[in-house]
Amino acid sequence: MEKTKIKKTMTGGSITEGVIWKQLLRFFFPILLGTFFQQLYNTVDAVIVGNFVGKEALAAVGGSTGTLINLLIGFFTGLASGGSVIIAQFYGGGRKEETSKAVHTLVFLGIIASVLFTVIGVAFSHAALTAIAVPDNIMGYALPYMQIYFAGITFPILYNIGSAILRAIGDSKRPLYFLIACCLTNVVLDLLFVVGMNMGVAGAAIATVLSQVVSVILTFASLMKTQECYRFSLKLLKMDTRLIKSMLRIGLPVGLQSTMYSISNILIQSSINGFGTDVIAGWTAVGKVDSLYWMAINAFGIAVTTFVGQNFGAGKYDRVRKSVRVSMAMAIGMTIVLSILLLLTERYTLGLFTRDENVIKIGEEMIFYMATFYFTYVPIEVFSGAIKGAGDSLIPMIITLLGICVLRVAWVLILVPIWHNLFTLCISYLISWLTTSVIFTIYYLKGNWMQRCIQHSH
């Protein structure tokens, strides 16, 4: 009776009852649109810089700096996912006091990480760009962009925490609204700083940071105004040792997994840098174009993790398994549609970033090798999302580490130097996706992850 009573008082969005596919879609679309706008403010930087500053600036803003920035941001986002899983499980189980403690512990963790990442990012930007062999004609653009971004890295970290808290309790709409405001701010500031004031890549970086300030203010204002158990208060801000251990147990493997992804991407970026400026610019443009698919599939992963987290916390294990089957069918259908869309529109979308015909041709070749095989990635996102939602993140990290990171790194280090062409480089994605998907499918179907998580929760 107590759980039922608590459910009725919570307004975040319990997803432990009702038709699964409808709830997944209702939860998924705001996440997808939110991720779209999060990518859009970075893409706006690339479009404006590519058209008004030049292809060297485009290569700097999107390729080299983006890869290194994602290394740290991805690690923390993975780390924070441990907190969001704990919050979702507490909230789904109607444990109000523990939900509040988890919220404040997660924010405290974010503040510590912000200070650390600011120092590391600003101090080691030049060394990191040098290590991945950024050409001299690009370095002058990449370094200021990266240093300015890291100087303001507190804001994307805090936004990611705030939005993770809201999504964990089933609210995926407010993070979307806040990102729309952020994106519109970024467009206006980009035009002002880059085009109007001729500030180049530094202007694009400042615009991005200032727009993220807006999203943080809106997110935490909503968390501080609510009267629900996930309300944030500065007076309650402290670290709960027991909860931080649980968050790190789940989040650290996810953060390390993201880091391994980034490291493999850095090695690929280093290999790309060896092909020259046109290929670097083409790779950057492709990264912005095919981010449409990665936004969608990652949104599915977030939706599955939260859905499983709440239902696992409520003890509804049959509903957990059914949601995975529904998500898999939906994700495969979406992947087929988006793959066809990207292949049909590649010339037009690449043309948004550059007018250089050779860069566009290189980008078209890359998209063909990638988009044709997106469907092989689907089981990785859906199965790992579900398993993490139940609180098991170590095995998914190991599977991803071996199947994607180690395999892809070995491919790039051994085979690409022998057959130095784009096909050899791009096909590494297909090989690693297919291998990892097979391993994840076997692990999920064996079901040991569910039994271990049930025992641990008791």
MONOR-V28770 format. One record per helix or strand of 2 or more residues. SS is the DSSP state (alpha for helix, beta for strand). FROM is the first residue (numbers start at 1). LEN is the number of residues. If there is no record, write none. Layout:
# MONOR-V28770
ss & from & len
SS & FROM & LEN
SS & FROM & LEN
This chain:
# MONOR-V28770
ss & from & len
alpha & 2 & 8
alpha & 20 & 33
alpha & 55 & 38
alpha & 96 & 36
alpha & 136 & 16
alpha & 153 & 16
alpha & 173 & 24
alpha & 200 & 26
alpha & 234 & 3
alpha & 241 & 33
alpha & 277 & 13
alpha & 291 & 23
alpha & 317 & 34
alpha & 357 & 15
alpha & 374 & 16
alpha & 394 & 23
alpha & 422 & 25
alpha & 448 & 10
